[in-house]
Every structure is written in structure tokens, then in C-alpha cells.
Amino acid sequence: MARRKAEPDQPDAPRPGPPTRTRRILFLTRLGLALLVVTTAAAASLLYARLDGNIRTDEEAARALAADHASRPKALVPKAQNILLLGSDLESVKDSERSDTTILLHLSADRRSAAAVSVPRDLMVKIPSCLQSDGGRSRAQYSQFNWAFQFGGAACAIRTFENLTGIRVDHHLVVSFTGFEEVIDAIGGVEVDVTEPVSEPEYGVTLQPGHQLVKGKEALTFVRTRVGVSDGSDLQRIERQKQFVRSLYDKLSDTGTLRNPTRLWPLLDAATSALTADPGLESPGELFELMSSAGNIPSDQVKIVTLPCVEDPDRWGNYQMVKGQGQALLRALREDKPLPDHLYNAYQPDGRPKV
């Protein structure tokens, strides 16, 4: 008896799909997510382009430093970073430009510690011959530190600093008075302790004693004014600047701004509009990386000090470096080692305020 051929397997009947309403919801959800991704990417691209367009690159300083590269010191610890922050007084002086404030920001190679070192503007130093914008060269001379910027711009200030310290400057940033105000306003101001009245007639600002939040011209008055305050010295002004830098860093760290992209971008917008940067920091990404690295360092691992100095016996109102302690500090920075525990401060000798 012949066997019947086995019937081929019959395909399963198609399962009914989700209801039309469900399919529509899924489609709209996927479309919405796709549009969100595209919109976010476009917004980020536009924001990045805006930040990138804000930054002014210090090409002149780059050319001058390249011309004198043979005389610059070598970096002993390549992964450590030394950034020289220069506050320009162009808006005040009008006919010249000097570095009203100079602070070295040192980030350790492991990014576990940092140091901010203030250099007095009236410190007497050897200023080298520097390439000028017209192609000529300035005369090498012994003068106060902030004159270097006037002789040859940021490049001359950098080379003067390097000659004094033996520290290779990896990057530099120049900020104007207006730029400083914009950055401080962008973070909502900084809280400071004012110990005596600080007045700046040029701005129409007088700060009364007490703990207070300062913004804009009030903040600039606090960090810049020296005439008519205490002994009128640059060192007493530096003490206020150090307090301001500490309060600024604590605020940025406590609020997580330096570690939060959504909070950091508005600050970068203000900072990039305010800064002139060297080619190595000319992009928002590079600045973001720098600020993020700084933001990851615990506050108690950030040292804020003044280059040890005393009054110059031959020049009233000027200073000279305390060789022993100054050299110890500079050696620690060059070798990326912990700073000395005690540093002499002519304004607060042995850590005690003058009386």
C-alpha cells in the first residue's frame, strides 16, 4: 500500500500586529527621540562654534616665543602643566599695557594637587631683550616685573617669568578688566571678607567692611585697588587676590560647575569671550579639559601662595625675591613636588599680619 507523502510544514499564520494606535505611538516616540538627538547635536555644534569664535588666539606671542625658543627652559615633568594667567591693565592705562596681575597655575602631573603662585608686579627682575610687534627688539634691563608686558607683550612677560623661575610655561591666558567682570558675573559673584573700606573712584565703588557677595566692578575693585588701602602696597592687594581666588575655586568646586558640562558651558562662554589664549588653549575642548582637570582637584590640595619677597633696600616700593625660600618654592614647582610648608610673606611675616 503506497504511503502518502508527508505534507510539508505549513507556515505559522501571521500573528496579528499591535493595534494601529500602539504602532502610531511607537513610531512617534522613535521619531521624537531621533529629533531630540539631532536637535541636541545641532545645538551642541552651534554652541561649540560660538565658543570657538569667542576665543582670541595670541598669535603674536606664539611667534615671539618661537623666535626665542632656544633660550627657554625645558619642562622637567612633561605631564605637569604650568599656565601663566596675566591680568592686563590696558583699559586703565590707555596708552600702554602692563600685567597688572600675574599668577602661575601649576597642575600636578597626576592631577591630584595644584598651586596658584602670585608674582608681585613690583618685583625687580631681569627682563630679557624681547621681540616687539614692529619686528624690533626691546633692550634687556633690570626693572619691575610688570614692565615686561609693556616691552614685548605676553611673550616678554612669559620669558621674564621663565628667566626668574626656571619654570617652563606651557600655556598662557590674558584677561582684561572687562573680561574679568564678565566671568565673575557669569558665576553669580564671589563671597569675600572686606576688612577695611576699599574705594575705587574710577568705578564709583566703595566696599564697606564685612562679608559680602561681589560682582562686576565691585569684584574688580576688591582684587585691583591698592592705593588708599592698608599700606598701599602690591602685597596687601595680592592677599585680597589670594582670598578671592580661594573663594572662587571653592564656589566652583562646591557647586560642581567645573565637573558639570551644563554648568560649565555658560562659564566657558563668558571665559572665552574674555580671554586671549595661546594656540594650545585656543579651542573650547582644550579649555574644557583644563578646567575639568582643575575641578577634579580637592580644595584642600590647592595651595595659593605668594612668591617670597622682601622690600628692595635700594628701590622704595619695589621688592626682591627671598633667595632661600623663593628657590625652594620654585624648585618644588619645577620638579612637581609638594610645596614647602612655610613661605615667608613680606606682608604677613611668619604668617602673622603686620601690626
C-alpha positions, 0 to 999 in steps of 0.5 A, spaced: 500 500 500 503 506 497 504 511 503 502 518 502 507 523 502 508 527 508 505 534 507 510 539 508 510 544 514 505 549 513 507 556 515 505 559 522 499 564 520 501 571 521 500 573 528 496 579 528 500 586 529 499 591 535 493 595 534 494 601 529 494 606 535 500 602 539 504 602 532 502 610 531 505 611 538 511 607 537 513 610 531 512 617 534 516 616 540 522 613 535 521 619 531 521 624 537 527 621 540 531 621 533 529 629 533 531 630 540 538 627 538 539 631 532 536 637 535 541 636 541 547 635 536 545 641 532 545 645 538 551 642 541 555 644 534 552 651 534 554 652 541 561 649 540 562 654 534 560 660 538 565 658 543 570 657 538 569 664 535 569 667 542 576 665 543 582 670 541 588 666 539 595 670 541 598 669 535 603 674 536 606 671 542 606 664 539 611 667 534 615 671 539 616 665 543 618 661 537 623 666 535 626 665 542 625 658 543 632 656 544 633 660 550 627 657 554 627 652 559 625 645 558 619 642 562 622 637 567 615 633 568 612 633 561 605 631 564 605 637 569 602 643 566 604 650 568 599 656 565 601 663 566 594 667 567 596 675 566 591 680 568 592 686 563 591 693 565 590 696 558 583 699 559 586 703 565 592 705 562 590 707 555 596 708 552 600 702 554 599 695 557 602 692 563 600 685 567 597 688 572 596 681 575 600 675 574 599 668 577 602 661 575 597 655 575 601 649 576 597 642 575 600 636 578 602 631 573 597 626 576 592 631 577 591 630 584 594 637 587 595 644 584 598 651 586 596 658 584 603 662 585 602 670 585 608 674 582 608 681 585 608 686 579 613 690 583 618 685 583 625 687 580 627 682 575 631 681 569 627 682 563 630 679 557 631 683 550 624 681 547 621 681 540 616 687 539 610 687 534 614 692 529 619 686 528 624 690 533 627 688 539 626 691 546 633 692 550 634 687 556 634 691 563 633 690 570 626 693 572 619 691 575 616 685 573 610 688 570 614 692 565 615 686 561 608 686 558 609 693 556 616 691 552 614 685 548 607 683 550 605 676 553 611 673 550 616 678 554 612 677 560 612 669 559 620 669 558 621 674 564 617 669 568 621 663 565 628 667 566 626 668 574 623 661 575 626 656 571 619 654 570 617 652 563 610 655 561 606 651 557 600 655 556 598 662 557 591 666 558 590 674 558 584 677 561 582 684 561 578 688 566 572 687 562 573 680 561 574 679 568 567 682 570 564 678 565 566 671 568 565 673 575 558 675 573 557 669 569 558 665 576 553 669 580 559 673 584 564 671 589 563 671 597 569 675 600 571 678 607 572 686 606 576 688 612 577 695 611 573 700 606 576 699 599 574 705 594 575 705 587 573 712 584 574 710 577 568 705 578 564 709 583 565 703 588 566 703 595 566 696 599 564 697 606 567 692 611 564 685 612 562 679 608 559 680 602 557 677 595 561 681 589 560 682 582 562 686 576 566 692 578 565 691 585 569 684 584 574 688 580 575 693 585 576 688 591 582 684 587 585 691 583 585 697 588 591 698 592 592 705 593 588 708 599 588 701 602 592 698 608 599 700 606 598 701 599 602 696 597 602 690 591 602 685 597 596 687 601 592 687 594 595 680 592 592 677 599 585 680 597 587 676 590 589 670 594 582 670 598 578 671 592 581 666 588 580 661 594 573 663 594 572 662 587 575 655 586 571 653 592 564 656 589 566 652 583 568 646 586 562 646 591 557 647 586 560 642 581 560 647 575 567 645 573 565 637 573 558 639 570 558 640 562 551 644 563 554 648 568 560 649 565 558 651 558 555 658 560 562 659 564 566 657 558 562 662 554 563 668 558 571 665 559 572 665 552 569 671 550 574 674 555 580 671 554 586 671 549 589 664 549 595 661 546 594 656 540 594 650 545 588 653 549 585 656 543 579 651 542 573 650 547 575 642 548 582 644 550 579 649 555 574 644 557 579 639 559 583 644 563 578 646 567 575 639 568 582 637 570 582 643 575 575 641 578 577 634 579 582 637 584 580 637 592 580 644 595 584 642 600 590 640 595 590 647 592 595 651 595 595 659 593 601 662 595 605 668 594 612 668 591 617 670 597 619 677 597 622 682 601 622 690 600 628 692 595 633 696 600 635 700 594 628 701 590 622 704 595 616 700 593 619 695 589 621 688 592 626 682 591 625 675 591 627 671 598 633 667 595 632 661 600 625 660 600 623 663 593 628 657 590 625 652 594 618 654 592 620 654 585 624 648 585 618 644 588 614 647 582 619 645 577 620 638 579 612 637 581 613 636 588 609 638 594 610 645 596 614 647 602 610 648 608 612 655 610 613 661 605 615 667 608 610 673 606 613 680 606 606 682 608 604 677 613 611 675 616 611 668 619 604 668 617 602 673 622 599 680 619 603 686 620 601 690 626 
